Each structure stands twice: as structure tokens, then as C-alpha cells.
Amino acid sequence: MSNQSSNKENSSNRLNIPEARAAMDRFKMEAAAEVGVDLKDGYNGDLTSREAGSVGGQMVKKMVESYEKSL
């Protein structure tokens, strides 16, 4: 891995609006609670792939539902 690709400044998963970080973190915690995953503030590298996937899947499900309601 090149030094540039590991640099946090060049990360492709950063948010364009810095203020959105807190909102996304709250959204992630809410989704985790809904699927019964004990998510902590900070490092969560001890989650299983199944747990992490269920949180991400719940987030996508809620985003799709929100978009469909706005139509």
C-alpha cells in the first residue's frame, strides 16, 4: 500500500461536510441498537463481520426507506 493511500487526508470515505460526522455517528449507533449490536464510541474492531454487516445493512435499509417516503 502506498503512503498516499494510507493517508487519512486522502481517504475516499471521508465526509464532505465535517459537521455530518456527528450525525452519521448517531445514525450508526441507532442502527446498531435496532439490530442488537453493542457499538461503542471509538474503536469497534472487535465486532464480527456479521455484526458490522448487520449495522451497515440496517443503515442502508433506513436510508432507502427515508428516500422512498420522500418520493
PDB file of N, H, CA, C and O in Angstrom:
ATOM      1  N   MET A   1       0.847  -1.160   0.000  1.00  0.00           N
ATOM      2  CA  MET A   1       0.000   0.000   0.000  1.00  0.00           C
ATOM      3  C   MET A   1       0.897   1.229   0.000  1.00  0.00           C
ATOM      4  O   MET A   1       1.855   1.300   0.771  1.00  0.00           O
ATOM      5  N   SER A   2       0.599   2.181  -0.846  1.00  0.00           N
ATOM      6  H   SER A   2      -0.179   2.123  -1.472  1.00  0.00           H
ATOM      7  CA  SER A   2       1.429   3.370  -0.910  1.00  0.00           C
ATOM      8  C   SER A   2       1.157   4.262   0.286  1.00  0.00           C
ATOM      9  O   SER A   2       0.108   4.160   0.923  1.00  0.00           O
ATOM     10  N   ASN A   3       2.095   5.127   0.583  1.00  0.00           N
ATOM     11  H   ASN A   3       2.947   5.210   0.066  1.00  0.00           H
ATOM     12  CA  ASN A   3       1.956   6.045   1.696  1.00  0.00           C
ATOM     13  C   ASN A   3       0.768   6.974   1.493  1.00  0.00           C
ATOM     14  O   ASN A   3       0.064   7.312   2.445  1.00  0.00           O
ATOM     15  N   GLN A   4       0.546   7.389   0.239  1.00  0.00           N
ATOM     16  H   GLN A   4       1.117   7.115  -0.535  1.00  0.00           H
ATOM     17  CA  GLN A   4      -0.546   8.306  -0.047  1.00  0.00           C
ATOM     18  C   GLN A   4      -1.907   7.657   0.214  1.00  0.00           C
ATOM     19  O   GLN A   4      -2.796   8.307   0.764  1.00  0.00           O
ATOM     20  N   SER A   5      -2.088   6.398  -0.167  1.00  0.00           N
ATOM     21  H   SER A   5      -1.365   5.870  -0.614  1.00  0.00           H
ATOM     22  CA  SER A   5      -3.383   5.758   0.012  1.00  0.00           C
ATOM     23  C   SER A   5      -3.688   5.476   1.480  1.00  0.00           C
ATOM     24  O   SER A   5      -4.854   5.325   1.843  1.00  0.00           O
ATOM     25  N   SER A   6      -2.671   5.401   2.324  1.00  0.00           N
ATOM     26  H   SER A   6      -1.723   5.523   2.028  1.00  0.00           H
ATOM     27  CA  SER A   6      -2.914   5.168   3.737  1.00  0.00           C
ATOM     28  C   SER A   6      -3.100   6.467   4.504  1.00  0.00           C
ATOM     29  O   SER A   6      -3.440   6.439   5.687  1.00  0.00           O
ATOM     30  N   ASN A   7      -2.885   7.602   3.855  1.00  0.00           N
ATOM     31  H   ASN A   7      -2.609   7.624   2.895  1.00  0.00           H
ATOM     32  CA  ASN A   7      -3.023   8.903   4.492  1.00  0.00           C
ATOM     33  C   ASN A   7      -4.496   9.228   4.699  1.00  0.00           C
ATOM     34  O   ASN A   7      -5.281   9.173   3.752  1.00  0.00           O
ATOM     35  N   LYS A   8      -4.881   9.568   5.932  1.00  0.00           N
ATOM     36  H   LYS A   8      -4.244   9.613   6.701  1.00  0.00           H
ATOM     37  CA  LYS A   8      -6.279   9.850   6.243  1.00  0.00           C
ATOM     38  C   LYS A   8      -6.810  11.026   5.430  1.00  0.00           C
ATOM     39  O   LYS A   8      -7.999  11.055   5.113  1.00  0.00           O
ATOM     40  N   GLU A   9      -5.971  11.990   5.084  1.00  0.00           N
ATOM     41  H   GLU A   9      -5.005  11.967   5.341  1.00  0.00           H
ATOM     42  CA  GLU A   9      -6.388  13.143   4.290  1.00  0.00           C
ATOM     43  C   GLU A   9      -6.899  12.729   2.916  1.00  0.00           C
ATOM     44  O   GLU A   9      -7.763  13.402   2.354  1.00  0.00           O
ATOM     45  N   ASN A  10      -6.388  11.651   2.373  1.00  0.00           N
ATOM     46  H   ASN A  10      -5.686  11.104   2.829  1.00  0.00           H
ATOM     47  CA  ASN A  10      -6.745  11.197   1.037  1.00  0.00           C
ATOM     48  C   ASN A  10      -7.768  10.066   1.056  1.00  0.00           C
ATOM     49  O   ASN A  10      -8.017   9.440   0.026  1.00  0.00           O
ATOM     50  N   SER A  11      -8.350   9.805   2.196  1.00  0.00           N
ATOM     51  H   SER A  11      -8.147  10.314   3.032  1.00  0.00           H
ATOM     52  CA  SER A  11      -9.303   8.709   2.331  1.00  0.00           C
ATOM     53  C   SER A  11     -10.544   8.971   1.495  1.00  0.00           C
ATOM     54  O   SER A  11     -11.059  10.089   1.475  1.00  0.00           O
ATOM     55  N   SER A  12     -11.022   7.950   0.809  1.00  0.00           N
ATOM     56  H   SER A  12     -10.604   7.042   0.825  1.00  0.00           H
ATOM     57  CA  SER A  12     -12.213   8.115  -0.019  1.00  0.00           C
ATOM     58  C   SER A  12     -13.491   8.019   0.796  1.00  0.00           C
ATOM     59  O   SER A  12     -14.569   8.287   0.266  1.00  0.00           O
ATOM     60  N   ASN A  13     -13.410   7.645   2.066  1.00  0.00           N
ATOM     61  H   ASN A  13     -12.534   7.427   2.497  1.00  0.00           H
ATOM     62  CA  ASN A  13     -14.628   7.521   2.872  1.00  0.00           C
ATOM     63  C   ASN A  13     -14.820   8.688   3.831  1.00  0.00           C
ATOM     64  O   ASN A  13     -15.596   8.583   4.781  1.00  0.00           O
ATOM     65  N   ARG A  14     -14.127   9.793   3.599  1.00  0.00           N
ATOM     66  H   ARG A  14     -13.497   9.878   2.827  1.00  0.00           H
ATOM     67  CA  ARG A  14     -14.342  10.957   4.461  1.00  0.00           C
ATOM     68  C   ARG A  14     -15.612  11.689   4.031  1.00  0.00           C
ATOM     69  O   ARG A  14     -16.024  11.624   2.872  1.00  0.00           O
ATOM     70  N   LEU A  15     -16.214  12.378   4.978  1.00  0.00           N
ATOM     71  H   LEU A  15     -15.879  12.431   5.919  1.00  0.00           H
ATOM     72  CA  LEU A  15     -17.432  13.124   4.700  1.00  0.00           C
ATOM     73  C   LEU A  15     -17.077  14.489   4.130  1.00  0.00           C
ATOM     74  O   LEU A  15     -16.115  15.119   4.569  1.00  0.00           O
ATOM     75  N   ASN A  16     -17.850  14.940   3.159  1.00  0.00           N
ATOM     76  H   ASN A  16     -18.632  14.428   2.803  1.00  0.00           H
ATOM     77  CA  ASN A  16     -17.605  16.242   2.548  1.00  0.00           C
ATOM     78  C   ASN A  16     -17.950  17.388   3.479  1.00  0.00           C
ATOM     79  O   ASN A  16     -17.360  18.464   3.382  1.00  0.00           O
ATOM     80  N   ILE A  17     -18.900  17.173   4.384  1.00  0.00           N
ATOM     81  H   ILE A  17     -19.379  16.299   4.463  1.00  0.00           H
ATOM     82  CA  ILE A  17     -19.307  18.197   5.338  1.00  0.00           C
ATOM     83  C   ILE A  17     -18.890  17.717   6.723  1.00  0.00           C
ATOM     84  O   ILE A  17     -19.491  16.785   7.257  1.00  0.00           O
ATOM     85  N   PRO A  18     -17.870  18.340   7.312  1.00  0.00           N
ATOM     86  CA  PRO A  18     -17.354  17.858   8.602  1.00  0.00           C
ATOM     87  C   PRO A  18     -18.421  17.754   9.682  1.00  0.00           C
ATOM     88  O   PRO A  18     -18.345  16.856  10.520  1.00  0.00           O
ATOM     89  N   GLU A  19     -19.410  18.640   9.692  1.00  0.00           N
ATOM     90  H   GLU A  19     -19.472  19.370   9.011  1.00  0.00           H
ATOM     91  CA  GLU A  19     -20.455  18.611  10.708  1.00  0.00           C
ATOM     92  C   GLU A  19     -21.320  17.354  10.601  1.00  0.00           C
ATOM     93  O   GLU A  19     -22.017  16.999  11.551  1.00  0.00           O
ATOM     94  N   ALA A  20     -21.276  16.693   9.467  1.00  0.00           N
ATOM     95  H   ALA A  20     -20.710  16.982   8.696  1.00  0.00           H
ATOM     96  CA  ALA A  20     -22.091  15.498   9.266  1.00  0.00           C
ATOM     97  C   ALA A  20     -21.554  14.301  10.053  1.00  0.00           C
ATOM     98  O   ALA A  20     -22.280  13.329  10.256  1.00  0.00           O
ATOM     99  N   ARG A  21     -20.313  14.354  10.493  1.00  0.00           N
ATOM    100  H   ARG A  21     -19.723  15.144  10.328  1.00  0.00           H
ATOM    101  CA  ARG A  21     -19.698  13.238  11.220  1.00  0.00           C
ATOM    102  C   ARG A  21     -20.528  12.858  12.452  1.00  0.00           C
ATOM    103  O   ARG A  21     -20.811  11.679  12.664  1.00  0.00           O
ATOM    104  N   ALA A  22     -20.916  13.841  13.260  1.00  0.00           N
ATOM    105  H   ALA A  22     -20.685  14.798  13.088  1.00  0.00           H
ATOM    106  CA  ALA A  22     -21.675  13.557  14.476  1.00  0.00           C
ATOM    107  C   ALA A  22     -23.036  12.954  14.140  1.00  0.00           C
ATOM    108  O   ALA A  22     -23.484  12.023  14.808  1.00  0.00           O
ATOM    109  N   ALA A  23     -23.691  13.478  13.110  1.00  0.00           N
ATOM    110  H   ALA A  23     -23.327  14.235  12.567  1.00  0.00           H
ATOM    111  CA  ALA A  23     -24.999  12.948  12.707  1.00  0.00           C
ATOM    112  C   ALA A  23     -24.867  11.508  12.223  1.00  0.00           C
ATOM    113  O   ALA A  23     -25.702  10.667  12.557  1.00  0.00           O
ATOM    114  N   MET A  24     -23.832  11.215  11.443  1.00  0.00           N
ATOM    115  H   MET A  24     -23.153  11.898  11.173  1.00  0.00           H
ATOM    116  CA  MET A  24     -23.623   9.852  10.958  1.00  0.00           C
ATOM    117  C   MET A  24     -23.301   8.903  12.110  1.00  0.00           C
ATOM    118  O   MET A  24     -23.743   7.755  12.113  1.00  0.00           O
ATOM    119  N   ASP A  25     -22.536   9.378  13.082  1.00  0.00           N
ATOM    120  H   ASP A  25     -22.177  10.311  13.080  1.00  0.00           H
ATOM    121  CA  ASP A  25     -22.231   8.547  14.245  1.00  0.00           C
ATOM    122  C   ASP A  25     -23.495   8.226  15.038  1.00  0.00           C
ATOM    123  O   ASP A  25     -23.672   7.092  15.483  1.00  0.00           O
ATOM    124  N   ARG A  26     -24.382   9.217  15.222  1.00  0.00           N
ATOM    125  H   ARG A  26     -24.239  10.139  14.861  1.00  0.00           H
ATOM    126  CA  ARG A  26     -25.655   8.973  15.920  1.00  0.00           C
ATOM    127  C   ARG A  26     -26.507   7.978  15.131  1.00  0.00           C
ATOM    128  O   ARG A  26     -27.113   7.074  15.705  1.00  0.00           O
ATOM    129  N   PHE A  27     -26.546   8.155  13.808  1.00  0.00           N
ATOM    130  H   PHE A  27     -26.053   8.889  13.341  1.00  0.00           H
ATOM    131  CA  PHE A  27     -27.315   7.265  12.936  1.00  0.00           C
ATOM    132  C   PHE A  27     -26.788   5.834  13.046  1.00  0.00           C
ATOM    133  O   PHE A  27     -27.568   4.884  13.113  1.00  0.00           O
ATOM    134  N   LYS A  28     -25.472   5.687  13.066  1.00  0.00           N
ATOM    135  H   LYS A  28     -24.838   6.459  13.012  1.00  0.00           H
ATOM    136  CA  LYS A  28     -24.849   4.363  13.177  1.00  0.00           C
ATOM    137  C   LYS A  28     -25.175   3.712  14.519  1.00  0.00           C
ATOM    138  O   LYS A  28     -25.466   2.517  14.582  1.00  0.00           O
ATOM    139  N   MET A  29     -25.124   4.499  15.587  1.00  0.00           N
ATOM    140  H   MET A  29     -24.887   5.469  15.536  1.00  0.00           H
ATOM    141  CA  MET A  29     -25.439   3.963  16.915  1.00  0.00           C
ATOM    142  C   MET A  29     -26.908   3.539  16.996  1.00  0.00           C
ATOM    143  O   MET A  29     -27.234   2.519  17.603  1.00  0.00           O
ATOM    144  N   GLU A  30     -27.784   4.326  16.383  1.00  0.00           N
ATOM    145  H   GLU A  30     -27.519   5.155  15.890  1.00  0.00           H
ATOM    146  CA  GLU A  30     -29.219   3.995  16.365  1.00  0.00           C
ATOM    147  C   GLU A  30     -29.449   2.692  15.597  1.00  0.00           C
ATOM    148  O   GLU A  30     -30.198   1.827  16.051  1.00  0.00           O
ATOM    149  N   ALA A  31     -28.814   2.554  14.448  1.00  0.00           N
ATOM    150  H   ALA A  31     -28.206   3.257  14.079  1.00  0.00           H
ATOM    151  CA  ALA A  31     -28.957   1.340  13.638  1.00  0.00           C
ATOM    152  C   ALA A  31     -28.416   0.129  14.396  1.00  0.00           C
ATOM    153  O   ALA A  31     -29.014  -0.947  14.359  1.00  0.00           O
ATOM    154  N   ALA A  32     -27.292   0.301  15.078  1.00  0.00           N
ATOM    155  H   ALA A  32     -26.807   1.175  15.108  1.00  0.00           H
ATOM    156  CA  ALA A  32     -26.700  -0.799  15.848  1.00  0.00           C
ATOM    157  C   ALA A  32     -27.639  -1.242  16.962  1.00  0.00           C
ATOM    158  O   ALA A  32     -27.807  -2.440  17.192  1.00  0.00           O
ATOM    159  N   ALA A  33     -28.246  -0.294  17.649  1.00  0.00           N
ATOM    160  H   ALA A  33     -28.109   0.679  17.462  1.00  0.00           H
ATOM    161  CA  ALA A  33     -29.180  -0.626  18.728  1.00  0.00           C
ATOM    162  C   ALA A  33     -30.380  -1.391  18.179  1.00  0.00           C
ATOM    163  O   ALA A  33     -30.873  -2.317  18.822  1.00  0.00           O
ATOM    164  N   GLU A  34     -30.848  -1.011  17.004  1.00  0.00           N
ATOM    165  H   GLU A  34     -30.448  -0.258  16.481  1.00  0.00           H
ATOM    166  CA  GLU A  34     -32.014  -1.663  16.403  1.00  0.00           C
ATOM    167  C   GLU A  34     -31.754  -3.122  16.055  1.00  0.00           C
ATOM    168  O   GLU A  34     -32.670  -3.943  16.102  1.00  0.00           O
ATOM    169  N   VAL A  35     -30.510  -3.450  15.706  1.00  0.00           N
ATOM    170  H   VAL A  35     -29.766  -2.783  15.669  1.00  0.00           H
ATOM    171  CA  VAL A  35     -30.196  -4.843  15.355  1.00  0.00           C
ATOM    172  C   VAL A  35     -29.504  -5.584  16.493  1.00  0.00           C
ATOM    173  O   VAL A  35     -29.066  -6.721  16.320  1.00  0.00           O
ATOM    174  N   GLY A  36     -29.405  -4.939  17.664  1.00  0.00           N
ATOM    175  H   GLY A  36     -29.761  -4.015  17.804  1.00  0.00           H
ATOM    176  CA  GLY A  36     -28.865  -5.605  18.845  1.00  0.00           C
ATOM    177  C   GLY A  36     -27.357  -5.740  18.886  1.00  0.00           C
ATOM    178  O   GLY A  36     -26.834  -6.667  19.505  1.00  0.00           O
ATOM    179  N   VAL A  37     -26.647  -4.825  18.232  1.00  0.00           N
ATOM    180  H   VAL A  37     -27.071  -4.072  17.729  1.00  0.00           H
ATOM    181  CA  VAL A  37     -25.176  -4.853  18.256  1.00  0.00           C
ATOM    182  C   VAL A  37     -24.697  -3.806  19.250  1.00  0.00           C
ATOM    183  O   VAL A  37     -25.121  -2.652  19.200  1.00  0.00           O
ATOM    184  N   ASP A  38     -23.809  -4.214  20.156  1.00  0.00           N
ATOM    185  H   ASP A  38     -23.464  -5.152  20.197  1.00  0.00           H
ATOM    186  CA  ASP A  38     -23.267  -3.317  21.176  1.00  0.00           C
ATOM    187  C   ASP A  38     -22.120  -2.510  20.574  1.00  0.00           C
ATOM    188  O   ASP A  38     -20.962  -2.923  20.627  1.00  0.00           O
ATOM    189  N   LEU A  39     -22.453  -1.365  20.007  1.00  0.00           N
ATOM    190  H   LEU A  39     -23.394  -1.029  19.964  1.00  0.00           H
ATOM    191  CA  LEU A  39     -21.460  -0.487  19.384  1.00  0.00           C
ATOM    192  C   LEU A  39     -20.992   0.525  20.416  1.00  0.00           C
ATOM    193  O   LEU A  39     -21.803   1.086  21.154  1.00  0.00           O
ATOM    194  N   LYS A  40     -19.682   0.760  20.470  1.00  0.00           N
ATOM    195  H   LYS A  40     -19.024   0.304  19.871  1.00  0.00           H
ATOM    196  CA  LYS A  40     -19.111   1.703  21.420  1.00  0.00           C
ATOM    197  C   LYS A  40     -18.622   2.936  20.673  1.00  0.00           C
ATOM    198  O   LYS A  40     -18.380   2.886  19.467  1.00  0.00           O
ATOM    199  N   ASP A  41     -18.480   4.041  21.394  1.00  0.00           N
ATOM    200  H   ASP A  41     -18.676   4.082  22.374  1.00  0.00           H
ATOM    201  CA  ASP A  41     -17.804   5.198  20.807  1.00  0.00           C
ATOM    202  C   ASP A  41     -16.343   4.815  20.621  1.00  0.00           C
ATOM    203  O   ASP A  41     -15.743   4.191  21.495  1.00  0.00           O
ATOM    204  N   GLY A  42     -15.779   5.186  19.496  1.00  0.00           N
ATOM    205  H   GLY A  42     -16.266   5.693  18.785  1.00  0.00           H
ATOM    206  CA  GLY A  42     -14.375   4.872  19.238  1.00  0.00           C
ATOM    207  C   GLY A  42     -14.199   3.558  18.513  1.00  0.00           C
ATOM    208  O   GLY A  42     -14.983   3.218  17.627  1.00  0.00           O
ATOM    209  N   TYR A  43     -13.179   2.827  18.886  1.00  0.00           N
ATOM    210  H   TYR A  43     -12.543   3.103  19.606  1.00  0.00           H
ATOM    211  CA  TYR A  43     -12.777   1.599  18.210  1.00  0.00           C
ATOM    212  C   TYR A  43     -13.785   0.469  18.390  1.00  0.00           C
ATOM    213  O   TYR A  43     -14.205   0.165  19.507  1.00  0.00           O
ATOM    214  N   ASN A  44     -14.167  -0.149  17.268  1.00  0.00           N
ATOM    215  H   ASN A  44     -13.826   0.098  16.361  1.00  0.00           H
ATOM    216  CA  ASN A  44     -15.097  -1.280  17.302  1.00  0.00           C
ATOM    217  C   ASN A  44     -14.558  -2.444  16.475  1.00  0.00           C
ATOM    218  O   ASN A  44     -15.326  -3.213  15.896  1.00  0.00           O
ATOM    219  N   GLY A  45     -13.258  -2.564  16.424  1.00  0.00           N
ATOM    220  H   GLY A  45     -12.634  -1.940  16.893  1.00  0.00           H
ATOM    221  CA  GLY A  45     -12.624  -3.609  15.623  1.00  0.00           C
ATOM    222  C   GLY A  45     -12.858  -5.015  16.138  1.00  0.00           C
ATOM    223  O   GLY A  45     -12.518  -5.992  15.470  1.00  0.00           O
ATOM    224  N   ASP A  46     -13.433  -5.119  17.310  1.00  0.00           N
ATOM    225  H   ASP A  46     -13.710  -4.325  17.852  1.00  0.00           H
ATOM    226  CA  ASP A  46     -13.711  -6.445  17.857  1.00  0.00           C
ATOM    227  C   ASP A  46     -15.063  -6.993  17.397  1.00  0.00           C
ATOM    228  O   ASP A  46     -15.437  -8.100  17.782  1.00  0.00           O
ATOM    229  N   LEU A  47     -15.795  -6.242  16.586  1.00  0.00           N
ATOM    230  H   LEU A  47     -15.490  -5.342  16.274  1.00  0.00           H
ATOM    231  CA  LEU A  47     -17.066  -6.742  16.058  1.00  0.00           C
ATOM    232  C   LEU A  47     -16.808  -7.849  15.051  1.00  0.00           C
ATOM    233  O   LEU A  47     -15.790  -7.847  14.358  1.00  0.00           O
ATOM    234  N   THR A  48     -17.723  -8.783  14.974  1.00  0.00           N
ATOM    235  H   THR A  48     -18.549  -8.785  15.537  1.00  0.00           H
ATOM    236  CA  THR A  48     -17.617  -9.806  13.941  1.00  0.00           C
ATOM    237  C   THR A  48     -18.057  -9.197  12.615  1.00  0.00           C
ATOM    238  O   THR A  48     -18.692  -8.144  12.588  1.00  0.00           O
ATOM    239  N   SER A  49     -17.721  -9.855  11.533  1.00  0.00           N
ATOM    240  H   SER A  49     -17.205 -10.711  11.555  1.00  0.00           H
ATOM    241  CA  SER A  49     -18.158  -9.394  10.212  1.00  0.00           C
ATOM    242  C   SER A  49     -19.674  -9.375  10.139  1.00  0.00           C
ATOM    243  O   SER A  49     -20.265  -8.477   9.540  1.00  0.00           O
ATOM    244  N   ARG A  50     -20.293 -10.358  10.744  1.00  0.00           N
ATOM    245  H   ARG A  50     -19.813 -11.088  11.230  1.00  0.00           H
ATOM    246  CA  ARG A  50     -21.763 -10.439  10.755  1.00  0.00           C
ATOM    247  C   ARG A  50     -22.358  -9.225  11.477  1.00  0.00           C
ATOM    248  O   ARG A  50     -23.316  -8.627  10.988  1.00  0.00           O
ATOM    249  N   GLU A  51     -21.801  -8.861  12.627  1.00  0.00           N
ATOM    250  H   GLU A  51     -21.022  -9.347  13.023  1.00  0.00           H
ATOM    251  CA  GLU A  51     -22.310  -7.707  13.374  1.00  0.00           C
ATOM    252  C   GLU A  51     -22.119  -6.410  12.595  1.00  0.00           C
ATOM    253  O   GLU A  51     -23.045  -5.607  12.478  1.00  0.00           O
ATOM    254  N   ALA A  52     -20.922  -6.212  12.067  1.00  0.00           N
ATOM    255  H   ALA A  52     -20.170  -6.864  12.163  1.00  0.00           H
ATOM    256  CA  ALA A  52     -20.651  -4.993  11.304  1.00  0.00           C
ATOM    257  C   ALA A  52     -21.549  -4.918  10.072  1.00  0.00           C
ATOM    258  O   ALA A  52     -22.061  -3.850   9.737  1.00  0.00           O
ATOM    259  N   GLY A  53     -21.738  -6.039   9.409  1.00  0.00           N
ATOM    260  H   GLY A  53     -21.322  -6.907   9.682  1.00  0.00           H
ATOM    261  CA  GLY A  53     -22.596  -6.080   8.236  1.00  0.00           C
ATOM    262  C   GLY A  53     -24.043  -5.805   8.557  1.00  0.00           C
ATOM    263  O   GLY A  53     -24.748  -5.173   7.770  1.00  0.00           O
ATOM    264  N   SER A  54     -24.495  -6.274   9.710  1.00  0.00           N
ATOM    265  H   SER A  54     -23.922  -6.787  10.349  1.00  0.00           H
ATOM    266  CA  SER A  54     -25.891  -6.035  10.075  1.00  0.00           C
ATOM    267  C   SER A  54     -26.123  -4.557  10.393  1.00  0.00           C
ATOM    268  O   SER A  54     -27.196  -4.026  10.108  1.00  0.00           O
ATOM    269  N   VAL A  55     -25.137  -3.897  10.974  1.00  0.00           N
ATOM    270  H   VAL A  55     -24.265  -4.328  11.205  1.00  0.00           H
ATOM    271  CA  VAL A  55     -25.254  -2.460  11.237  1.00  0.00           C
ATOM    272  C   VAL A  55     -25.293  -1.702   9.906  1.00  0.00           C
ATOM    273  O   VAL A  55     -26.163  -0.856   9.699  1.00  0.00           O
ATOM    274  N   GLY A  56     -24.369  -1.997   9.023  1.00  0.00           N
ATOM    275  H   GLY A  56     -23.661  -2.684   9.191  1.00  0.00           H
ATOM    276  CA  GLY A  56     -24.348  -1.341   7.717  1.00  0.00           C
ATOM    277  C   GLY A  56     -25.617  -1.609   6.922  1.00  0.00           C
ATOM    278  O   GLY A  56     -26.154  -0.705   6.281  1.00  0.00           O
ATOM    279  N   GLY A  57     -26.090  -2.831   6.961  1.00  0.00           N
ATOM    280  H   GLY A  57     -25.653  -3.565   7.482  1.00  0.00           H
ATOM    281  CA  GLY A  57     -27.313  -3.184   6.258  1.00  0.00           C
ATOM    282  C   GLY A  57     -28.516  -2.440   6.799  1.00  0.00           C
ATOM    283  O   GLY A  57     -29.377  -2.003   6.036  1.00  0.00           O
ATOM    284  N   GLN A  58     -28.579  -2.295   8.119  1.00  0.00           N
ATOM    285  H   GLN A  58     -27.880  -2.651   8.739  1.00  0.00           H
ATOM    286  CA  GLN A  58     -29.685  -1.556   8.744  1.00  0.00           C
ATOM    287  C   GLN A  58     -29.625  -0.085   8.348  1.00  0.00           C
ATOM    288  O   GLN A  58     -30.661   0.539   8.118  1.00  0.00           O
ATOM    289  N   MET A  59     -28.416   0.472   8.269  1.00  0.00           N
ATOM    290  H   MET A  59     -27.575  -0.036   8.456  1.00  0.00           H
ATOM    291  CA  MET A  59     -28.275   1.867   7.857  1.00  0.00           C
ATOM    292  C   MET A  59     -28.781   2.049   6.432  1.00  0.00           C
ATOM    293  O   MET A  59     -29.507   3.003   6.149  1.00  0.00           O
ATOM    294  N   VAL A  60     -28.408   1.149   5.542  1.00  0.00           N
ATOM    295  H   VAL A  60     -27.819   0.375   5.772  1.00  0.00           H
ATOM    296  CA  VAL A  60     -28.861   1.246   4.149  1.00  0.00           C
ATOM    297  C   VAL A  60     -30.374   1.095   4.076  1.00  0.00           C
ATOM    298  O   VAL A  60     -31.037   1.835   3.348  1.00  0.00           O
ATOM    299  N   LYS A  61     -30.922   0.151   4.817  1.00  0.00           N
ATOM    300  H   LYS A  61     -30.384  -0.450   5.408  1.00  0.00           H
ATOM    301  CA  LYS A  61     -32.367  -0.062   4.827  1.00  0.00           C
ATOM    302  C   LYS A  61     -33.094   1.208   5.245  1.00  0.00           C
ATOM    303  O   LYS A  61     -34.081   1.592   4.618  1.00  0.00           O
ATOM    304  N   LYS A  62     -32.614   1.866   6.305  1.00  0.00           N
ATOM    305  H   LYS A  62     -31.812   1.554   6.814  1.00  0.00           H
ATOM    306  CA  LYS A  62     -33.241   3.088   6.785  1.00  0.00           C
ATOM    307  C   LYS A  62     -33.093   4.224   5.780  1.00  0.00           C
ATOM    308  O   LYS A  62     -34.010   5.032   5.632  1.00  0.00           O
ATOM    309  N   MET A  63     -31.967   4.304   5.092  1.00  0.00           N
ATOM    310  H   MET A  63     -31.222   3.648   5.212  1.00  0.00           H
ATOM    311  CA  MET A  63     -31.778   5.346   4.073  1.00  0.00           C
ATOM    312  C   MET A  63     -32.723   5.135   2.897  1.00  0.00           C
ATOM    313  O   MET A  63     -33.296   6.096   2.383  1.00  0.00           O
ATOM    314  N   VAL A  64     -32.892   3.892   2.469  1.00  0.00           N
ATOM    315  H   VAL A  64     -32.427   3.111   2.887  1.00  0.00           H
ATOM    316  CA  VAL A  64     -33.807   3.589   1.363  1.00  0.00           C
ATOM    317  C   VAL A  64     -35.237   3.922   1.776  1.00  0.00           C
ATOM    318  O   VAL A  64     -35.978   4.531   1.004  1.00  0.00           O
ATOM    319  N   GLU A  65     -35.631   3.530   2.987  1.00  0.00           N
ATOM    320  H   GLU A  65     -35.029   3.035   3.614  1.00  0.00           H
ATOM    321  CA  GLU A  65     -36.973   3.843   3.472  1.00  0.00           C
ATOM    322  C   GLU A  65     -37.212   5.348   3.503  1.00  0.00           C
ATOM    323  O   GLU A  65     -38.284   5.818   3.122  1.00  0.00           O
ATOM    324  N   SER A  66     -36.221   6.096   3.952  1.00  0.00           N
ATOM    325  H   SER A  66     -35.350   5.715   4.261  1.00  0.00           H
ATOM    326  CA  SER A  66     -36.341   7.553   4.009  1.00  0.00           C
ATOM    327  C   SER A  66     -36.496   8.147   2.610  1.00  0.00           C
ATOM    328  O   SER A  66     -37.309   9.046   2.391  1.00  0.00           O
ATOM    329  N   TYR A  67     -35.713   7.636   1.676  1.00  0.00           N
ATOM    330  H   TYR A  67     -35.053   6.906   1.853  1.00  0.00           H
ATOM    331  CA  TYR A  67     -35.809   8.133   0.299  1.00  0.00           C
ATOM    332  C   TYR A  67     -37.176   7.810  -0.298  1.00  0.00           C
ATOM    333  O   TYR A  67     -37.786   8.655  -0.953  1.00  0.00           O
ATOM    334  N   GLU A  68     -37.652   6.599  -0.073  1.00  0.00           N
ATOM    335  H   GLU A  68     -37.156   5.913   0.459  1.00  0.00           H
ATOM    336  CA  GLU A  68     -38.953   6.196  -0.622  1.00  0.00           C
ATOM    337  C   GLU A  68     -40.083   7.061  -0.042  1.00  0.00           C
ATOM    338  O   GLU A  68     -41.027   7.391  -0.760  1.00  0.00           O
ATOM    339  N   LYS A  69     -40.006   7.426   1.218  1.00  0.00           N
ATOM    340  H   LYS A  69     -39.240   7.158   1.802  1.00  0.00           H
ATOM    341  CA  LYS A  69     -41.019   8.291   1.826  1.00  0.00           C
ATOM    342  C   LYS A  69     -41.000   9.687   1.212  1.00  0.00           C
ATOM    343  O   LYS A  69     -42.029  10.358   1.142  1.00  0.00           O
ATOM    344  N   SER A  70     -39.818  10.118   0.769  1.00  0.00           N
ATOM    345  H   SER A  70     -38.981   9.573   0.827  1.00  0.00           H
ATOM    346  CA  SER A  70     -39.706  11.473   0.206  1.00  0.00           C
ATOM    347  C   SER A  70     -40.219  11.557  -1.232  1.00  0.00           C
ATOM    348  O   SER A  70     -40.374  12.655  -1.766  1.00  0.00           O
ATOM    349  N   LEU A  71     -40.483  10.414  -1.860  1.00  0.00           N
ATOM    350  H   LEU A  71     -40.357   9.522  -1.426  1.00  0.00           H
ATOM    351  CA  LEU A  71     -40.968  10.420  -3.256  1.00  0.00           C
ATOM    352  C   LEU A  71     -42.423  10.814  -3.342  1.00  0.00           C
ATOM    353  O   LEU A  71     -42.984  10.868  -4.436  1.00  0.00           O
TER     354      LEU A  71
END
